[in-house]
Amino acid sequence: MNPSGMQRTVVAIKKYARDWRWNRIAYLLILPALIGTAIVHILPMISSILISFRDLDIFSLQQWTKAPFIGLRNFIDGFNPVTTIGQRYWRSVLNVLIYGAVTIPVGYVIGLGVALLLNKKFVGRTLVRGIVLLPYILPDSVTYNVWRFMFQSRIGIVNKTLLALGLIQEPLVWLVGKYSMIAVIVASIWKGWPFGCLLLLAGLQTIPQEVIEAATIDGAGPWQRFRYVIFPYLKPVTKTLLLLNVIWNFNAFNQFFIMLGSDPGIQTDVPSVLIHRETFQNFHFGLGSAMSLILVILMMIVAAVYLRTLRVNKSMEE
């Protein structure tokens, strides 16, 4: 190594040592979080990857490292549209896309509308803000069990209301068959829109009032102020909210499992419920791990494409 290279190495080592001494308290403070992340996320993910290449069932579960190695067979069986499980998987992906295509925009519109109302000054505004958050802070088990009871065909309040209004002639079966997706969508929108409302309300409160007043003085009406002033300020919040909702909706489990059970049928099966059923009820641990791994990869691709799109749009705006 030449003298200049040796000197750069020495300088880099000294800089690293200086940074370590300066930041060692910060490193020690985040160490418990790193250990927890490794135990809860990283190690199970590594185990799932290893299991996905093995024929692991209930008989070989205790010594899973000795289960037969079958290579990519779990991936082929799980995602081959010719096989039964492959057909169910791809149909479950389509179902969750339909579910997200409805719940995300509807929930956003409701949350934005309520946020605009709550951003105005009126008597009892603080109390109303607290009440609005009730659907979101309630446990999923409570929320979706109540909605399951409301959608019961004979005693549910939904059918009784629709019959009283003359919109239906006989009770509908909401929790089985073609209407079950509608039931889950309604319950999910009711449960999820307060979170969007909370984020959007926080975004609205960061908008300088001087900008809105200037637009009003220039003759902008309510729609012009919203389109050209308010909504552009909400774009960062909207983009973050959209990404979170896409990931959460694609991983939807509680609402489907609680309202429809472990096998809701091909019309309302979603990937998370399908993986849970194949893994913990049919004891196909290798197949379930393979499907989980593909689901994670799909979510990473969606997040990467979305973040890349945001970066490109930001560069174009600048």
Steps between C-alpha positions, in 0.01 A plus 500: 500500500640840405545769767199703384274193520632414847438856613141493375442171682636642826284811463191284434569284807549807720178652365309178569640483855409865560147446369463190717604686815267786415198280417551203730217606730263516202615157384439353844152654514391350168660162573187357676286600201745334260502181706121498516474554126740214436306263726151598385558563129836395359542156659142385421543621143823302460329192647206545263735516201671177607168325565362599159749263333402200713208257519412594856183362658371420847705179519835665431430827682708425809813446291427730209864523398487129410183529290545391135648768276274542195643815340244716321211253510306706759530808279395307189202335672393820673506728197421269212156612372433142388500360855213556744710688752652710222157597373392593853815708553467708185127543556578617854741758355226623267255515791732710714565735205125551458467550874774764505373672184175575683604554862800726436336774286168491688675515837718785377205706376310451827807579709578811297142626521485455876847653541389811312200530731704444815751762389233767538431668832174404672375429849599152623764446233739323741226261613402420141863430411518248782176332394620474140799291611285240679469261202876500450601446864254215558663153486448314173341207682231728643439699183470213255300278735246780536484541122467125457198508732356798312527313170325186626234402250207449742569722800751751363414868501623544142235271352231636731580856390503411130169313537344792683608738221366266234841463333489118521211255502661227708803477732834475324776262604787741550770282657502219244518521123500794264401767754766413757763728342258793527450431870874496569558814292234695690640392837859578393412848374324578828799374693775663293390847392569672839873431462506679166292779650754542780797527262318731260383722785860531617595594144225762480622665818845554346361713216579870560179696540661791318506294179129416526412860584701624203318258268167620640593863443598416141146373444552123530184314599484197734571252219789706359652537848477126555635403159784748464596574862385239750540177304858574380603550863345161584695309233781380733248372754289345225796313353601358838142405582456331163815289545397392850149411386627296205726294726238459775224406258714249315578337836135509613425213735298591810190627322472197272588243765268641768201572278521208256705232675811308399359387163280778360475344156673580174304826452642663814819309572803727547872410517542540876202276582606244238853487641368465855269217397763306306761545773315456828194296402625282215853489649673575170772705666736504203226608261380768740853634540544512122177695455594736784838563340343585165252731674788687667681531166186636334462761773864600469458542124186710546671719761814539286302596189287742699800668664679515166196668346491755780868574453455553126196725552688702759794547261263615224333749734836645597 
